[in-house]
């Protein structure tokens, strides 16, 4: 059974995916990448964070954003 945090994260990912479906291609592609990242992070947070640490560019920004999202979701649960 998924925790409340996982359920909310997957819901946010699906919302971003739906938003990407109704926008133009230039906006849709980054939104789909964000949705996939959030979906993977909701299911396997440690693996996604390890992957983000290994990225040559932007890994620190991804980790900061995931940390902020995690603290926000922790307040809700």
N, C-alpha and C positions, 0 to 999 in steps of 0.2 A: 504494500500500500504506500502511496506517495505521501510525503509530508506536505504540510500546508505551503511551505516555501517552494517545494518542487512544483506543486500544482499552480501556484501563482506565477512562477517563472515560465512554465510551459504555456500558461494562458497568455502571458505577455508576448511570448514568441509567436503564438498563433495570431494574436492581434496585429503584430508587426507584419506577419506574412499576408494577412488579409489586406492591410493597408498597402503593401507592395503590389498586390494584385490589381488595385484600382488606380495605380499611378503610372506615369510614363516609364520607359525602360531605364532612363538615366537615374531615376530615383529608385526604381524597383530593385535593381541589382544590389546596391548597398543595403537596402532594407531586408532583402532575402538573406544576405550574409549575416546581418545582425540577428535575424530570426533563427537561423541555423545555429549560430553561436549560443544564443540563449537557450534553445532547445537542448543542445548538447550539455550546456552548463547545468541546466535543471536536472538532467539525468546523471551526469558524471562530472561533478564540479572539480574534483582533484585532477582528473586527466586534462580537462580544458585549461586549468590554471598552469599545469606543467607545460602544456603545448604553448600557451601564451608567453611563458617565460623564455622559451626557445626562439621566439620570433625575432628576427633581426631589427625590424622596424615596428613600432607601435605596440609592442608587448607590454610595456610599462603602462601605457594608456588604457589598454584593455583590462589589465589587472586592477588599476585604480577604479575604472568604471564598474567592474564586477564587485569590487569591495564596497563601493557606495550603494550599489543595488542590493548587495547582501545585507548591509546595515539597515537599509530601508525596509526590506522584507522581514528582517528580524523584529523590527518594531511592530509589524502587523500581526505576527504570529504569537 
